[in-house]
């Protein structure tokens, strides 16, 4: 045993001396050779069934210094979001925008900003000038701006808190105020349905919405400053228009506009077919057009054309019409329309004869490659290479029709016709189908030659057809894959 201990002690001393010798040579620079990578002993896998070796404990010199854990740096907040009030709860602020006479203005844009140096936008809204709701952060001093161009200068109110619930902003007039009365020239009484309007000078021809005059004949509105054409009118009265130069902030009050009676005229006549037979129940629609000698024109405040019905003998009468140009349209079920054409009503009584052309009926059956009828797709009509109508087919019938086109047989006689439309309308057009044979029927198509197209996805077919007035024409169109 003592000999074994002596052997172990000897080995230890030899290793220690060798280590000291190597260190001494290294310090003196005796070894100038390139350092070699230390040899790594091949790892020996433990035998099966034996526990893995326990690694030797490291000395204090070999053990690395512990590194204190550090928190990850906080994410940088974008400059526009730093201190942003968007995360704060919102409150509703009602903003009332008033003109210099403490009346709510018309259309206005409202914007909210923070009242500090950053001026961050935190809300916006549009609406009429009375109690415009805008949702803004609570607990933040705000700057509220209101804009109503081009009639008013922008207005500002600050500081404002959402907790206040409401705020009022007064605007300074940038345009001009115009007010007065419109009366009948012969009596001085208010004129029913009178309208006041203006047209502004400038590079952009700007027209305001017509302003309806009050029942007592008064009007009061704000218009842009500068040169303006003012117009007043009423049904059955001569339109009056004049030019004014309006200064910024000016109030032109006390305007009195007297409207004289218009020159009364009437239109009477009858509606017949091509053979001279009377057409009862026809609809006669008349709409006045602007006069060329007027700077601007007041449309009919009642909106839409005036409508009259022919009696059982096809006779009609249009009364209290103005002298000048009108748009005239006469329709009846099963006939092509006469019009809408531009005609001229002369002074006094006018007589006209309206000739309607009987329309044709078209029955279309599309045939799919398997021999079944076309139930869902589209029918398109072309005349002289131009599409004049189309209809979408569904199993329940035809929807979305849009057919037009006229023959030369429908016409207006007896009064001056300035312009004749190439396309017309058919009143009472009936659409049906498919029937038990798969035909879709379209009534009220103007007579003449057509090319009919049947479409269904990648399939199409076409055929020529000639429609005759008052007759039914059937066509069958096979569908093939599009080329």
Phi, psi and omega per residue, in radians:
X1 nan -0.760 -3.139
X2 -1.115 -0.640 3.091
X3 -1.113 -0.656 3.114
X4 -1.129 -0.733 3.127
X5 -1.130 -0.688 3.123
X6 -1.086 -0.660 -3.130
X7 -1.169 -0.714 -3.141
X8 -1.152 -0.718 -3.137
X9 -1.140 -0.660 3.109
X10 -1.108 -0.782 3.110
X11 -1.040 -0.750 -3.137
X12 -1.076 -0.749 -3.140
X13 -1.145 -0.730 3.107
X14 -1.052 -0.741 -3.139
X15 -1.139 -0.669 -3.133
X16 -1.164 -0.779 3.113
X17 -1.097 -0.701 3.123
X18 -1.075 -0.734 -3.133
X19 -1.118 -0.714 3.127
X20 -1.140 -0.712 -3.133
X21 -1.110 -0.758 -3.138
X22 -1.111 -0.734 3.138
X23 -1.111 -0.686 -3.138
X24 -1.133 -0.778 3.112
X25 -1.075 -0.676 -3.124
X26 -1.145 -0.679 3.138
X27 -1.175 -0.624 -3.137
X28 -1.400 -0.110 -3.121
X29 1.328 0.324 -3.115
X30 -1.156 -0.549 -3.110
X31 -1.732 1.790 -3.119
X32 -1.696 0.033 -3.089
X33 -1.265 2.765 3.100
X34 -1.132 2.393 3.132
X35 -1.142 2.460 3.126
X36 -1.761 2.595 3.107
X37 -1.154 2.375 -3.138
X38 -1.095 2.457 3.129
X39 -1.308 2.393 -3.140
X40 -1.812 2.159 3.137
X41 -1.176 2.438 3.114
X42 -1.098 2.362 -3.106
X43 -1.302 2.259 3.130
X44 -1.743 2.193 3.117
X45 -1.320 2.384 3.104
X46 -1.135 2.585 3.106
X47 -1.188 2.702 -3.100
X48 -1.083 2.311 3.113
X49 1.604 -0.087 3.120
X50 -1.826 2.496 -3.134
X51 -1.230 2.637 3.134
X52 -1.152 2.586 -3.126
X53 -1.136 2.559 3.129
X54 -1.511 2.201 -3.114
X55 -1.133 2.531 -3.124
X56 -1.182 2.523 3.118
X57 -1.203 2.426 3.137
X58 -1.385 2.597 3.056
X59 -1.345 2.971 3.126
X60 -1.106 -0.488 3.140
X61 -1.258 -0.727 -3.094
X62 -1.328 -0.453 -3.024
X63 -1.278 2.228 -3.141
X64 -1.200 2.652 3.122
X65 -1.184 2.377 3.115
X66 -1.134 2.438 -3.139
X67 -1.783 2.139 -3.140
X68 -1.195 2.311 3.132
X69 -1.121 2.440 3.120
X70 -2.079 2.517 3.116
X71 -1.305 2.548 3.107
X72 -1.158 2.513 -3.103
X73 -1.109 2.488 -3.137
X74 -1.132 2.552 3.127
X75 -1.158 2.419 -3.118
X76 -1.274 2.340 3.104
X77 -1.499 2.257 3.114
X78 -0.963 2.557 -3.113
X79 -0.966 -0.658 -3.098
X80 -1.281 -0.258 3.123
X81 -1.811 -0.197 -3.107
X82 -1.089 2.133 -3.124
X83 1.172 0.363 -3.096
X84 -1.153 2.436 3.139
X85 -1.507 0.108 -3.063
X86 -1.112 -0.469 -3.086
X87 -1.340 -0.175 -3.111
X88 -1.346 2.684 3.101
X89 -1.103 2.569 -3.069
X90 -1.665 2.669 3.044
X91 -2.347 2.672 -3.130
X92 -1.587 2.216 3.116
X93 -2.021 2.188 3.127
X94 -1.643 2.092 -3.064
X95 -1.916 2.125 3.061
X96 -1.876 2.198 -3.096
X97 -1.940 2.131 -3.005
X98 -2.022 2.632 3.018
X99 -1.494 3.125 -3.102
X100 -1.065 -0.271 3.130
X101 -1.778 0.346 3.074
X102 1.079 0.590 3.048
X103 -1.903 2.453 3.091
X104 -1.055 2.391 3.127
X105 -1.377 3.107 3.119
X106 -1.403 -2.239 -3.115
X107 -1.154 2.300 -3.076
X108 -2.482 2.605 3.054
X109 -1.934 2.256 -3.105
X110 -2.051 2.314 3.120
X111 -2.267 2.527 -3.141
X112 -2.076 2.346 3.096
X113 -2.272 2.777 2.985
X114 -1.228 2.534 -3.058
X115 -1.470 0.033 3.128
X116 -1.492 -2.987 -3.074
X117 -1.209 -0.370 -3.095
X118 -1.283 -0.497 3.131
X119 0.874 0.906 3.101
X120 -1.371 2.385 3.093
X121 -1.368 2.206 -3.064
X122 -2.142 0.073 3.110
X123 3.080 2.739 3.063
X124 -2.730 2.719 3.135
X125 -2.812 2.783 3.069
X126 -2.332 2.777 3.112
X127 2.811 -2.954 3.038
X128 -1.211 2.855 -2.998
X129 -1.321 -0.027 -3.083
X130 -1.847 1.971 3.041
X131 0.997 1.050 3.081
X132 -1.353 2.106 -3.122
X133 -1.412 2.330 3.061
X134 -2.424 2.364 -3.080
X135 -1.746 2.107 -3.028
X136 -2.334 2.786 -3.140
X137 -1.137 2.522 3.070
X138 -1.434 2.717 3.048
X139 1.248 0.269 -3.121
X140 -2.167 2.314 3.054
X141 -1.217 2.235 -3.004
X142 -2.097 2.725 3.006
X143 -2.006 2.064 -3.103
X144 -1.823 2.164 3.133
X145 -2.007 2.495 3.120
X146 -2.247 2.395 -3.096
X147 -2.298 2.309 3.097
X148 -2.485 1.289 -3.125
X149 -1.449 2.612 -0.045
X150 -1.717 0.368 -3.013
X151 -1.557 -0.472 -3.055
X152 -2.353 2.695 2.972
X153 -1.326 2.673 3.125
X154 -1.100 2.568 3.117
X155 -2.106 2.651 -3.071
X156 -2.363 2.505 3.000
X157 -2.408 2.201 3.113
X158 -2.774 2.729 -0.214
X159 -1.375 2.614 -3.124
X160 -2.282 2.430 3.065
X161 -1.912 2.510 3.103
X162 -1.070 -0.509 -3.129
X163 -1.100 -0.340 3.127
X164 -1.163 -0.488 3.083
X165 1.501 -0.593 -3.132
X166 -2.725 2.757 3.131
X167 -2.682 2.604 3.113
X168 -2.066 2.401 3.137
X169 -2.188 2.257 3.112
X170 -1.764 2.354 -3.127
X171 -1.870 2.567 3.058
X172 -1.578 2.447 -3.054
X173 -1.208 2.225 3.067
X174 -1.817 -0.485 3.089
X175 -1.652 -2.453 3.136
X176 -2.470 2.679 3.124
X177 -1.839 2.344 -3.119
X178 -2.223 2.266 -3.137
X179 -2.566 2.741 -3.138
X180 2.960 -2.730 -3.113
X181 -2.361 2.608 3.028
X182 -2.053 2.151 -3.053
X183 -2.325 2.937 3.039
X184 -1.372 2.343 -3.059
X185 -1.120 -0.588 -3.041
X186 -1.444 -0.370 -3.052
X187 -2.252 -0.338 -3.077
X188 1.358 0.094 -3.139
X189 -1.484 2.724 3.080
X190 -1.023 2.593 -3.134
X191 -1.758 2.176 3.141
X192 -1.084 2.474 3.052
X193 1.071 0.486 3.098
X194 -1.211 2.662 -3.094
X195 -2.368 2.458 3.074
X196 -2.088 2.381 -3.072
X197 -2.561 2.897 3.073
X198 -2.517 2.722 3.040
X199 -2.245 2.234 -3.030
X200 -1.620 2.477 3.018
X201 -1.256 2.848 3.055
X202 2.337 3.072 -3.131
X203 -1.129 -0.496 3.112
X204 -1.874 2.113 -3.101
X205 -1.337 1.677 -3.025
X206 -1.782 2.307 3.131
X207 -2.166 2.342 3.141
X208 -1.428 2.961 2.980
X209 -1.289 2.458 3.139
X210 -1.063 2.373 -3.122
X211 -1.790 2.102 3.126
X212 -1.243 2.325 -3.129
X213 -1.399 2.533 -3.125
X214 -1.147 2.901 -3.089
X215 -1.074 -0.507 3.131
X216 -1.511 0.126 3.079
X217 1.552 0.028 -3.094
X218 -1.522 2.595 3.012
X219 -2.345 2.605 -3.101
X220 -2.769 1.952 -3.119
X221 -2.655 2.803 3.111
X222 -1.770 2.297 -3.093
X223 -2.203 2.794 3.080
X224 -1.093 2.570 3.109
X225 -1.312 2.885 -3.106
X226 1.841 -2.866 3.131
X227 -1.270 2.368 -3.116
X228 -2.577 2.532 3.016
X229 -1.756 2.050 -3.139
X230 -1.716 2.467 -3.039
X231 -2.378 2.392 3.068
X232 -2.333 2.445 -3.126
X233 -2.841 2.995 3.123
X234 -2.833 2.688 3.112
X235 -1.024 2.335 3.130
X236 1.390 0.102 -3.127
X237 -2.168 2.661 3.062
X238 -1.211 2.359 3.101
X239 -1.335 2.409 3.125
X240 -2.021 2.267 3.040
X241 -2.434 2.581 -3.107
X242 -2.649 2.883 -3.087
X243 -1.869 2.409 3.111
X244 -2.301 2.568 2.992
X245 -1.859 1.937 -3.031
X246 -1.835 2.277 3.134
X247 -1.561 2.704 3.115
X248 -1.086 2.278 3.125
X249 1.420 -0.005 -3.091
X250 -1.361 2.575 3.017
X251 -2.069 1.858 3.103
X252 -1.608 1.712 -3.033
X253 -1.890 2.819 3.027
X254 1.375 0.330 3.091
X255 -1.197 2.313 3.119
X256 -2.123 2.031 -3.102
X257 -1.985 2.063 3.139
X258 -1.815 2.149 -3.118
X259 -1.785 2.214 3.100
X260 -1.548 2.777 3.115
X261 -1.129 2.445 3.063
X262 -1.304 2.772 3.104
X263 -1.211 2.000 -3.055
X264 -1.289 2.462 3.017
X265 -2.567 2.939 -3.120
X266 -2.510 2.847 3.071
X267 -2.330 2.163 3.070
X268 -2.264 2.763 -3.138
X269 3.031 -2.852 3.140
X270 -2.450 2.740 -3.140
X271 -1.964 2.172 -3.110
X272 -2.288 2.898 3.025
X273 -1.635 -3.005 -3.062
X274 -1.160 -0.389 3.135
X275 -1.665 0.102 3.108
X276 1.519 0.061 3.126
X277 -1.375 2.445 -3.109
X278 -1.169 2.523 3.124
X279 -1.973 1.774 -3.124
X280 -1.334 2.687 3.041
X281 1.313 0.224 3.136
X282 -1.194 2.597 3.098
X283 -1.692 2.269 3.124
X284 -2.025 2.038 -3.109
X285 -2.006 2.242 -3.067
X286 -2.245 2.319 3.070
X287 -2.384 2.238 3.141
X288 -1.238 2.549 3.111
X289 -1.986 2.753 -3.098
X290 -1.140 2.602 3.094
X291 -1.495 2.482 -3.090
X292 -1.229 -0.374 -3.108
X293 -1.543 0.149 3.129
X294 -1.843 2.502 3.106
X295 -1.143 -0.780 3.100
X296 -2.473 3.071 -2.998
X297 -2.443 2.372 3.087
X298 -1.594 2.079 3.079
X299 -1.233 2.858 3.115
X300 -1.061 2.030 -3.104
X301 -1.151 -0.309 3.100
X302 -1.344 -0.164 3.053
X303 1.107 2.374 3.086
X304 1.430 2.836 3.133
X305 -1.292 2.747 3.024
X306 -1.396 2.433 -3.053
X307 -2.078 2.383 3.102
X308 -2.296 2.640 -3.132
X309 -2.006 2.392 3.050
X310 -1.283 2.529 -3.122
X311 -1.386 -2.962 -3.100
X312 -1.116 -0.295 3.109
X313 -1.814 0.208 3.089
X314 1.366 0.221 -3.097
X315 -1.702 2.582 3.136
X316 -2.536 2.863 3.083
X317 -2.621 2.256 3.087
X318 -1.863 2.071 -3.094
X319 -1.967 2.875 3.095
X320 0.941 0.758 3.077
X321 -1.654 2.732 3.108
X322 -1.534 2.629 3.060
X323 -1.225 2.422 3.082
X324 2.227 -2.771 -3.027
X325 -1.412 2.500 3.099
X326 -2.473 2.774 3.007
X327 -1.788 2.142 -3.052
X328 -2.076 2.278 3.131
X329 -2.401 2.246 3.118
X330 -2.207 2.223 -3.098
X331 -2.350 2.735 3.065
X332 -2.724 2.628 -3.092
X333 -1.103 2.261 3.117
X334 1.492 0.080 -3.111
X335 -2.178 2.688 2.922
X336 -1.223 2.645 3.129
X337 -1.371 2.676 2.925
X338 -1.790 1.902 -3.060
X339 1.826 -3.034 0.124
X340 -1.307 2.051 3.125
X341 -1.924 2.686 3.064
X342 -1.584 2.086 -3.092
X343 -2.175 2.930 -3.138
X344 -2.088 2.212 3.034
X345 -1.642 2.174 3.105
X346 -1.548 2.990 3.109
X347 -1.098 2.564 3.100
X348 1.439 -2.554 -3.082
X349 -1.644 2.404 3.098
X350 -2.052 2.431 3.135
X351 -2.044 2.378 -3.139
X352 -2.501 2.642 3.011
X353 -2.064 2.195 -3.133
X354 -1.823 2.081 3.137
X355 -1.815 2.097 3.101
X356 -1.826 2.445 3.127
X357 -1.714 2.348 3.088
X358 -1.159 2.388 -3.102
X359 -1.631 2.881 3.138
X360 -1.706 2.946 3.097
X361 -2.080 2.332 -3.109
X362 -2.085 2.242 3.051
X363 -1.987 2.146 -3.061
X364 -2.104 2.294 3.039
X365 -2.221 1.955 3.055
X366 -1.531 2.407 -3.090
X367 -2.021 2.084 3.122
X368 -1.337 2.866 -3.113
X369 -0.987 -0.472 3.128
X370 -1.513 0.084 3.097
X371 1.589 -0.117 3.139
X372 -1.403 2.701 -3.126
X373 -1.305 2.666 3.084
X374 -1.321 2.050 -3.132
X375 -1.908 -0.441 3.135
X376 -2.325 2.138 -3.117
X377 2.940 -2.469 -3.074
X378 -2.597 2.527 3.036
X379 -2.022 2.270 -3.121
X380 -2.191 2.341 3.107
X381 -1.925 2.325 3.079
X382 -2.144 2.448 3.061
X383 -2.273 2.141 -3.121
X384 0.960 0.701 3.105
X385 1.359 0.069 -3.129
X386 -2.021 2.343 3.114
X387 -1.230 2.174 -3.134
X388 -2.006 -0.004 3.115
X389 3.080 2.816 3.095
X390 -2.740 2.779 3.091
X391 -2.617 2.456 3.102
X392 -1.649 2.311 -3.080
X393 -1.736 2.384 3.007
X394 -2.309 2.860 -3.132
X395 -1.064 -0.491 -3.128
X396 -1.441 -0.150 -3.133
X397 2.490 -2.777 -3.090
X398 -1.796 2.296 3.078
X399 -2.275 2.949 3.115
X400 0.935 0.903 3.102
X401 -1.344 2.694 3.100
X402 -2.747 1.038 -3.065
X403 -1.690 2.488 3.101
X404 -2.544 -3.038 -3.120
X405 1.979 2.455 -3.094
X406 -2.332 2.631 2.938
X407 -1.588 -3.137 -3.141
X408 -1.588 0.054 -3.064
X409 -1.456 -0.543 3.080
X410 -1.340 2.214 -3.018
X411 -2.753 2.882 3.084
X412 -2.031 2.207 -3.080
X413 -2.148 2.636 3.015
X414 1.772 -0.353 3.076
X415 -2.233 2.902 -3.075
X416 -1.319 2.215 3.099
X417 -1.897 2.064 -3.118
X418 -1.534 -0.636 -3.043
X419 -2.547 2.296 3.138
X420 -1.990 2.221 -3.140
X421 -1.316 2.504 3.114
X422 -1.389 -0.428 -3.141
X423 -2.024 2.678 -3.120
X424 -2.422 -3.028 -3.131
X425 -2.162 2.646 3.079
X426 -1.980 2.150 -3.133
X427 -1.496 2.364 3.091
X428 1.315 0.446 3.109
X429 -1.062 2.254 -3.124
X430 -1.856 2.320 -3.131
X431 -2.125 2.308 -3.112
X432 -2.619 2.945 3.094
X433 2.104 2.990 -0.055
X434 -1.373 2.639 3.077
X435 -1.500 -2.973 -3.066
X436 -1.148 -0.279 3.116
X437 -1.771 0.054 3.121
X438 1.501 0.264 3.130
X439 -1.555 2.367 2.976
X440 -1.770 2.305 -3.053
X441 -1.939 2.281 3.097
X442 -2.165 2.091 3.131
X443 -1.833 2.706 3.067
X444 1.569 0.378 3.120
X445 -1.547 2.330 3.140
X446 -1.057 2.485 -3.110
X447 -1.185 2.751 -3.136
X448 2.427 -3.084 -3.117
X449 -1.657 2.374 -3.090
X450 -2.354 2.775 2.876
X451 -1.928 2.145 -3.072
X452 -1.822 2.239 3.112
X453 -1.959 2.366 3.019
X454 -2.004 2.220 -3.036
X455 -2.214 2.449 3.074
X456 -2.686 1.613 3.137
X457 1.059 -2.149 -3.118
X458 -1.413 0.043 -3.097
X459 -1.830 2.600 3.073
X460 -2.685 2.742 3.058
X461 -2.696 2.739 -3.120
X462 -2.591 2.694 3.129
X463 -2.754 2.600 3.083
X464 -1.553 2.553 -3.114
X465 -2.602 2.563 3.084
X466 -2.032 2.011 3.125
X467 -1.576 2.413 3.106
X468 -1.996 2.549 -3.082
X469 -1.072 2.260 3.084
X470 1.304 0.114 -3.101
X471 -2.038 2.833 3.100
X472 -1.845 2.245 3.138
X473 -2.081 2.227 3.140
X474 -1.893 2.503 3.123
X475 -2.486 2.421 3.093
X476 -2.002 2.227 -3.005
X477 -2.147 1.952 3.024
X478 -1.248 2.471 -3.137
X479 -1.868 2.391 3.106
X480 -2.294 2.931 3.114
X481 -1.122 2.445 -3.132
X482 -1.153 2.452 3.132
X483 -1.435 nan nan
